[in-house]
Amino acid sequence: MSVRALWLPYEVSDLDAAVAFYTDHLGLPTVDGWDRPGSRGVVLRVAEAAFVELATPGSGAPAAVAVELSSHRAVDATWRNFKNADPPRRFDRGHYGFDADAPGPGRLMVWSGS
């Protein structure tokens, strides 16, 4: 498995305030975002391959942690290691992957954009 990046997605009640918090206090740059009916979000770079993704309520319950792999083939190969995960699929924002129960109170998303 070739992990490309770590993503920490959060659903926040006030997106603008959350973005300001991370950009003002830590100087994190915005690298992506979306604004469509019922869903707004912003992606901030924490380090070369680490991101915080902030989304408005109703954007879909985010996974606790997401790892980006290098390819769809890597996603398929990794999925075979998970016994209770649904097969990989295309997510609303266009990326390909799957999510699975993770230890503790969260979920893990494994995905690739290429």
C-alpha positions in Angstrom: 0.0 0.0 0.0 1.3 3.4 -1.0 -0.2 6.1 1.3 -0.1 9.5 -0.4 -1.6 11.7 2.2 -3.4 11.9 5.5 -6.8 13.8 5.7 -8.6 14.8 8.9 -12.1 15.7 8.0 -14.4 17.7 10.4 -18.0 18.8 10.2 -18.2 22.3 11.7 -21.2 24.5 12.6 -19.6 27.7 11.4 -17.3 27.1 8.4 -16.1 30.6 8.0 -15.0 30.8 11.7 -13.3 27.4 11.5 -11.4 28.4 8.4 -10.4 31.7 10.0 -9.2 29.9 13.1 -6.8 27.6 11.3 -5.6 30.2 8.8 -5.2 33.0 11.4 -3.7 30.9 14.2 -1.6 28.4 12.2 -1.3 30.1 8.8 -2.6 27.0 7.0 -3.2 27.7 3.3 -6.4 26.8 1.5 -5.8 24.2 -1.3 -9.4 23.2 -2.3 -13.0 23.9 -1.6 -16.5 23.5 -2.8 -19.8 25.3 -2.6 -22.9 23.6 -3.8 -26.5 23.4 -2.4 -26.5 21.8 1.0 -22.7 21.4 1.2 -19.8 23.8 1.6 -16.3 22.9 2.5 -12.6 24.0 2.5 -9.4 21.9 2.5 -6.4 23.3 4.3 -2.8 22.0 4.0 -1.2 21.2 7.3 2.0 19.7 5.9 3.2 18.4 2.5 0.9 15.4 2.6 -1.5 16.2 5.5 -4.8 18.1 5.2 -7.7 19.3 7.4 -11.0 19.2 5.6 -13.8 21.4 7.1 -17.4 20.9 5.9 -20.7 22.4 6.9 -23.4 20.3 8.6 -25.3 18.2 6.1 -22.3 17.6 3.9 -22.4 14.0 5.0 -20.9 12.5 8.2 -17.2 12.6 7.6 -14.8 9.8 8.4 -12.7 10.3 11.5 -9.5 9.8 9.4 -9.0 9.5 5.6 -5.9 8.2 3.8 -5.3 9.0 0.2 -3.6 6.3 -1.8 -1.7 6.6 -5.0 -4.2 5.0 -7.4 -7.6 3.2 -7.8 -5.6 0.0 -8.1 -4.1 0.6 -4.6 -7.6 1.3 -3.2 -8.8 -2.0 -4.6 -5.9 -3.9 -3.3 -6.2 -2.4 0.2 -10.0 -3.0 0.3 -9.2 -6.7 0.1 -7.7 -6.5 3.6 -11.0 -5.3 5.1 -13.6 -8.0 5.8 -16.5 -5.7 6.7 -16.2 -2.8 4.2 -18.5 -2.3 1.3 -16.7 -2.4 -2.1 -15.0 0.8 -3.4 -17.3 3.3 -5.1 -17.2 6.8 -6.6 -18.0 9.4 -3.9 -20.1 12.5 -4.5 -17.0 14.8 -5.0 -15.6 12.4 -7.6 -12.9 10.5 -5.7 -12.9 6.7 -5.6 -12.6 4.6 -2.4 -14.4 3.0 0.5 -15.0 3.6 4.2 -14.8 1.1 7.0 -15.4 0.9 10.8 -12.2 1.8 12.7 -11.3 1.1 16.3 -12.9 3.7 18.6 -15.8 5.9 17.7 -14.9 6.6 14.1 -14.6 5.5 10.5 -11.7 5.3 8.2 -12.0 6.4 4.5 -9.5 5.0 2.0 -9.5 6.8 -1.3 -7.7 8.0 -4.4 -8.3 10.8 -6.8 -6.4 9.2 -9.7 
